Amino acid sequence: MAALSVNLNKVALIRNTRSNGIPSVVHAARIALEAGADGITVHPRPDGRHVRAPDVAELAALLRHWPAAEFNIEGNPAHGLLDYVQQVRPHQCTFVPDESGAFTSDHGWNLPAQIDELRPLIERAKSLGVRVSLFMDPLPEVMQHAAAAGADRVELYTEPYAKAYGTPEEPNVLARYTATAKAALRAGVGINAGHDLNRDNLTAFLSAVPGVSEVSIGHALISDSIEFGLAATVRLYQAEIRKAQAGLRHR
């Protein structure tokens, strides 16, 4: 069953609008983990608008008390990501090709064009005992290059699927993700997914795309928590994941 990693960037974004430390990113992480989240994801950016260096250290300390949970740190390896990896040794780091002022992550790595740039960075992270995932567009022909770069996993960028969900384009777009996942598995690369997955579209995605090990969800999950509360929202998302798993078992 796909693991649910809760991205806490939006909690930090709200916190950063005041100087009183409310809401607490660490407290939100504890609530999510107690409710059944399988891991925590953060994406510290150079401008500090989301999680910041102290958050990363405090979350790493918290997760030492949750040995079954994973800590995933995302970011551009050219923007200090590997400093965090060196300091706290997360279970996974996800390389994302964000520009410094990017509003949000909106494209994957350009492979094979960037393979020589990525190889030594991947090797450095893996030498620290950290799994490396590359944020990638759903392009089946590129998965072999992700494997050649040394990546352990790819995180499929799912905004195109989210935009197509519920439209006539959905089957064709979803088929591209299915083909990409199969290509990744053939190349020996694990599969994560994330960006604009939500309670409406998550089950359909996991039911169609084979081998997804982890979904990282932040914006929609934190938004839903305003209505349902964070603990209840985590349980709702886990229910959608279980629904997809049950459907796969009965095929």
N, C-alpha and C positions, 0 to 999 in steps of 0.2 A: 504494500500500500504506500502511496506517495506520502512523504513526510510534509508537514505543514511548518514552514518557517515564517514567523511573524516579523515583518519589517516595521521597525519602530521610528523611522525617520519623521513621520507626521506628528508623533507625540513630541519629539524634540522640537519640531518646527513651532508648535504651539507654545511650548515651554520658553522658547527663545524670544517670544514677544514680550516677556516680562523678565524681571531680574530676581524673582523669588523662588525659582526652581520648580515651579508648578506648571504642568504635571511632571512627575518624576519618571524619567525613562526607565530607571532601574525598577521602580515599583510596577510600572506597566509590564516590564519583562517578567517579573515575578507572578503577576496575575495571569499572564498568558501561559506561562509554564505550568502553573498550578491547575489551569483549566484544560491542559492537555496538549499545548503546542509542543511540537517536536524540536523546535529550535528558534533562534532569534537571529534576524538579519539587520545589519546597519550599513549605511552608505555615507560615510563621512566625506564631505566635499570641501574643496579648498576654501570656499567662502564661509564655511561654518554655519550655514543656514539651517542645517539639520543636526544630526549628532556630531559631537565634538570629541576631541581627544580624551577628556576626563570621562565621558560617557563610555567610550570603548574600554577603558581600563576598568571601570566600575562594573560593566556588564561581564567582562571576562572573569572578574572576581566572583560575581553572582553565579555564573554558569559552572564554576568549579564545584558548586553544591548541587548541581544537576548533571551528573555524569552521563546520563542517557540523552541529554539534549545537545544540539549542535550550535555552534557559534559561527556565523557566516559574515564576513566583512567584504563588502563590495567597494569597487572604486577603480579609478584609472591608475595603473601601476606607475605612471609618470607623475602622479599627483600625491605621492606619499603613502600609497596603500601598503607598500612593502615595509615601511617603517612600523605600521600597526601590526603587520604580520610578524615582524621580528620581535616586537614588544610583548604581544599577548598570545601568539601561536594559536589562532583560531583553528577550528576543525577544517574550515574551508575558506578560501578567498575567491571571490568572483571578479575577474578582470573585465571592466566595462570601459569602452572607448569614449567616455564623456569628455567634452571640451570643458575648460575651466568654468565657464559661465552657463553651462547647459541647464535649461529649465528642468529637464528630466532625461533619463536615458531613452534614446530614440533610434538607435541602430546598433548593429553588432560589428565585430571586428571584420576587417577586409582581408580575407584569406584567399589565396596564399600570399598576397602582396605584403602583409605585415608579419609573416611567419618568422623572419630573421630577427625582427624587433621583439617578438614575444618569447621566443625560445629561451634566451638566457634569464628572462624574468620569471618564467614558469619554473625553470630549473632552480632558481634561487628560492622560490616559495616552497617547492617540493623538498628541497634540502633541509628545510626547517620542519618537515613533517606535516605540511599543510596541503590538503587537497586543493587543486586548482580547477576552476570552472571558467570557461570563456563565454561571455555574453554574445550570442550569435543570432543572426537572422535565420528564418526557416528555409535554408537552401541545402537540399540533399547533397549536391555535388561538393559542398565545402566541408562536410563532416570529416572526410579523410584528411584534410589539411589541419583540422583541429587536433586530430590524433597525432599527426606528424609533428605538430608544434609541441606536443608533450602534455596536452590537457588531459585531466582525468575525466572531466565532464564538460558539457556545454549547457548553458542556460538559454533556452529558446525564448526569444523576445516575442511576447504574445500580444502586444497591442494590435497588430494587424488582425489577429483572430478576434479579439474583443470588439473591434470596430465592425467586423463582418458578422458577428454573432446575431442571429435572428433576421438576417437579410438573405436574399437569394445567393449571395456570394459565399455564405458560410460553408457549404459543402466543399467547394473548390479550395477555399483557404485552409480548411481543416485537413483536407487531403494532403496539402503541402507539408503541414506539420507532421502528419503521420509518416509520410515518405522520408522526411528529415530525421525523425526519430529512428526509423528502421535503418537508415544509412549510418547514423551515429552508432547504433548497436552493432552493426556489421563491422564498423571501424574500431570497436572496442572502447567506445567513449560512453560514459554514463550521461543521463539526461535530467536536467532540472528545467524549470519553466517559471516565467514570471513577467509581470507588467500588465496591469489592468484585468487580471483575473478577479472574478468576484463570485458571489453566491449563485448568480444566475447562470454564468457560463462555465463554471469550474467542472461540474460533473460531466458535461458533454465533451469537454476537452480531454479529461482523463480517460473517458470511455473510448475515445478514438485514437489517442496517441499512446503507443506502447512504451513501457519501460520507464515511465517518469518516476524518478527517485524522490524528487523534492519540488514543491511549489513554494515560492517566496511571494508573500502577499502583504501589502502594506496599506496603500491608499484606500482601497475599498473596505478592507477589514477594519481599519481605524474609523472610517466614516460610518460603517454599520454599528460600531461600538457606541456611537453617540445615541443611537436608538435603543440598542439591546444591552449595552454594557459590554465591557471587554471580555470578561470571562464567558458570558453567554455567546458572544460572537465567535470566539475561538471554537466553542463546541459546535456552533452551527456550521462553520467551515469544515470541521472534522467530519461532521455528518455528511456533507456533500462528497467528501473524499471517500468515505465508507460506502456511500451510495454507488459511486463509480466502480469501486472494487467489487461490490456485490454483483453489479451488472456484468462485469468481466467474468466472474466465476460461473455465471449462469449462461454464458454464451455456448 
